[in-house]
């Protein structure tokens, strides 16, 4: 359950970052959901192009501003002064803001071709789905059934698995 909450929060932050890129007229916006089996170090890449160094920095500033308002700061920022390729690392997602020339040269979409391309609407749907499930659980709990905590369920599964393994051994 904790993993799901983190994932929902990550999607919401990615949506904010995308909104910031759109606010500053970033071009050729691409959202990549990284394939977990690819060895990727993050969950999402947001890739866009700025037309000049000032716009690239303005996009970076806007992403940082909107996410700061949501209590999220980048783990690191690289390339801001040169403004050819600004990288904002938020751990669960990375924002790449390229000049046209650098974007063509590095071609991240080709390098990470196993990633799934998403739209803003796709992200919004994914962020909203678990909320509907949560509402169903609340309804069930008002009928007198008590939902189990994630740790209780995990402990029960671990015990069950351990019992099955013990039976196979004996």
TORMI-607489 format. One line per 8 residues: number of its first residue (from 1); for each residue x, y, z of C-alpha. Coordinates in steps of 0.2 Angstrom, whole numbers, plus 5000, padded with zeros to 4 digits. Each point is the difference from the previous one (the first is absolute). Layout:
REM TORMI-607489
NUM) X,Y,Z  ...
This chain:
REM TORMI-607489
1) 5000,5000,5000  5014,5012,5004  5008,4997,4983  4983,5004,4992  4999,5017,5010  5017,5004,4995  4996,4996,4982  4984,5011,5001
9) 5010,5015,5007  5014,4998,4987  4987,5000,4986  4992,5016,5008  5018,5008,5000  5003,4995,4982  4983,5008,4995  5006,5016,5009
17) 5017,5000,4991  4991,4997,4983  4988,5015,5004  5016,5011,5004  5007,4995,4983  4984,5004,4991  4999,5017,5010  5016,5005,4992
25) 4996,4993,4983  5013,4986,5000  5000,4991,4983  4999,4982,4995  4995,4994,5017  5002,4981,5004  4996,4991,5015  5008,4983,5002
33) 4995,4987,5013  5016,4990,5002  4999,4981,4999  5004,4992,5017  5009,4986,4991  5012,5012,4990  5011,5004,5015  4994,5018,5000
41) 5004,5010,5016  4984,5010,5000  4981,4998,4996  4997,5014,4988  5010,5011,4987  4992,5016,4995  5009,5006,4984  4997,5017,4992
49) 5009,5013,4989  5003,5018,5002  5003,5012,4986  5014,5010,5008  5010,5000,5016  4988,5013,5009  4985,4989,4996  5009,4984,5006
57) 5004,5009,5017  4983,5007,5001  4992,4982,4998  5012,4994,5013  4996,5014,5012  4981,4997,4998  5002,4981,5003  5009,5003,5016
65) 4988,5014,5005  4984,4989,4998  5008,4985,5008  5007,5010,5015  4982,5006,5003  4996,4981,5002  5015,4998,5012  5011,4991,4988
73) 5017,5006,4995  5012,4992,4988  5014,4989,5006  5012,5008,4988  4999,5013,4986  5013,4999,4985  5004,5010,4985  4990,5016,5005
81) 5013,5012,4996  5005,4993,4983  4981,4998,4996  5003,4986,4987  4994,4986,5010  4992,5004,5017  4997,4984,5011  4989,5001,5015
89) 5001,4984,5011  4986,4997,5011  5005,4982,5003  4983,4992,4995  5000,5010,4984  5013,5011,4990  4996,5015,4990  5011,5003,4984
97) 4999,5017,4992  5010,5000,4984  5005,5012,4986  4995,4994,4983  5018,4995,4996  5003,4991,5016  4984,4990,4999  5003,4994,4983
105) 5018,4995,5005  4996,4990,5016  4983,4993,4994  4994,4994,5017  4984,4993,4992  5010,4988,4989  5012,4995,5015  4985,4996,5011
113) 4989,4992,4986  4993,4987,5013  4992,5014,5009  4981,5004,4998  4995,5016,4993  4987,5009,5009  4989,5015,4999  4995,5012,5014
121) 4982,4992,4999  5008,4983,5002  5009,5005,5016  4984,5009,5007  4990,4983,4997  5014,4990,5009  5000,5012,5015  4981,5000,5001
129) 4997,4981,4999  5007,4995,5018  4989,5014,5007  4984,4991,4994  5006,4984,5009  5003,5010,5016  4983,5006,5000  4993,4982,4997
137) 5010,4995,5016  4993,5014,5010  4983,4995,4995  5003,4982,5005  5007,5005,5017  4984,5010,5003  4990,4984,4998  5009,4992,5015
145) 5014,4992,4991  5017,5005,5006  5014,5002,4986  5016,4992,5005  5016,5010,5001  5013,4997,4986  5012,4994,5013  4988,4988,5008
153) 4996,4993,4982  5018,4999,4996  5004,4991,5016  4986,4987,4997  5007,4997,4983  5017,4997,5006  4994,4988,5013  4990,4991,4988
161) 5014,4998,4988  5012,4994,5014  4987,4987,5005  4999,4994,4982  5019,4998,4998  5001,4991,5017  4987,4987,4994  5010,4997,4984
169) 5016,4997,5010  4992,4988,5012
